[in-house]
Amino acid sequence: MRIEAEHINYTYNPGTEFAVQALKDISLTIEEGEFFGVVGHTGSGKSTFIQHLNGLILQPSAQKKYRPKKPKKGAPVPPPSVLKVGGFDLLNKKTDFRALRSKVGMVFQYPEVQLFAETVFDDVAFGLKNFAKEPLKPEAIEEAVRSALETVGLDYAEVKDKSPFDLSGGQKRRVAIAGVIVTRPEVLVLDEPAAGLDPLGKKELMALLHRLHADWCKTVVFVSHDMDEVAENCSRVAVFADGQIKYVLTPRALFSKFDELDALGLELPAAAKIARLLHEEGIDIESDFTPDDFAEKAAAYLSARLGQTEKTEKGEGGEA
C-alpha cells in the first residue's frame, strides 16, 4: 500500500486560545515495500502525522459533522489536500476506517502497557475479532493467533493460556506486536518500538521487524530517536521539525548533513560523529554510517594511506 500525503495541516484545539498547529503543509510519499524512518525532536509533528495513517487522528473533512466552508471572497484558494493509504481516501468521511485499521497496524511506544486481557490468546485475538465483518470460526481464530505468536518468536502452546502480565518485559512487547499483526496488515507503523530495551533487546526487536517486513507487512514506517537504528535499518528518512518536513533522504545523504542536523537538535549516529571529526581534519570517508560499513571503509582508507606511505619511503630510500 502506497502512502501519499499532500498539503496536510492539522491543528489541536482549533478556535481556542490553546490552538497549536502540529502539521504545516505536510507532503510526503512512502512507497510500498519501504522500511521508512521518521525522526524529529519532541513536538515536531511526527507522532501526529503517523496517527493520521490509520485514522486515529482524522482530518476535518473525514469527520462525520464536517461541512465544507465557503472560501472568503478574494482569499487565495489553498492547494488541494491528499491523504491516501492504498485505496483508502483518508479525507473522505465515507471511507471505511475500520477496514483501513485492519490494513494499517499501529504499535505505540511501550506497547506492552496496552495489554489488558486475562490470557495471551484473548489479548492477541481481540483485534482479529474486532475487525472481522462476520463472526470467525474458532479454528480460524486459533490459527491466526498461533501464526502471529510464532511469527514474533513465542511458543504458542507455552504462552497462550498465561496471563500477559506474568510474562517478561520482552515477551509482553512481542505479545503486543502479535496483537497488531494478527490481522495481517499491509502497513506496520511503529512509534519508538525499541524504547526502554537494552542493546540485546533492541537488536532482537529490529531483527523481528525485518522478518515481519520480509514475510508479513509490505511496508514499515518506523519512528525513532535513535539515529544508529535509523542508519542501520531504514531505506529513507523523513525529518520533522516544527510541524514541517525538512528533509526526505536516504540515511547516507541525511547523516552527511552534520551542521544541519545539529541545528535541528538531532543526534548523529556514532559512525557519523567519527566521520565528522575526521572531516574536520581533512579526511573524508564515504559511508552509509552503519558501524560495519564505516569500519570497512575506514580500514580501506587507512590501508591505502599506509600503502602510499610505504611507497614514498621506498622511493626516498632508492634515491638515497
Buried (B, 14 or more C-beta within 10 A) or exposed (E): BBBBBBBBBBBEEEEEEEEEBBBBBBBBBBEEEBBBBBBBBEBBBBBBBBBBBBBBBBBBBBEEEBEEEEEEEEEEEEEEBBBBBBEBBBBBBEBEBEEBBBBBBBBBBBBBEBBEBEBBBBBBBBBBEEBBEEEBEEEEBBEBBBBBBEBBBBEBEEBBEBBBEEBEEBBBBBBBBBBBBBBBBBBBBBBBBBBEBEEEBBBBBBEBBEEBBEEBBBBBBBBBBBBBBBBBBBBBBBBBBBBBBBBBBBBBEBBBBBEEBEEBEBBBBBBBBBBBEBBEEEEEBEBBBBBEBBEEBBEEBEEEEEEEEEEEEEEEEEEE
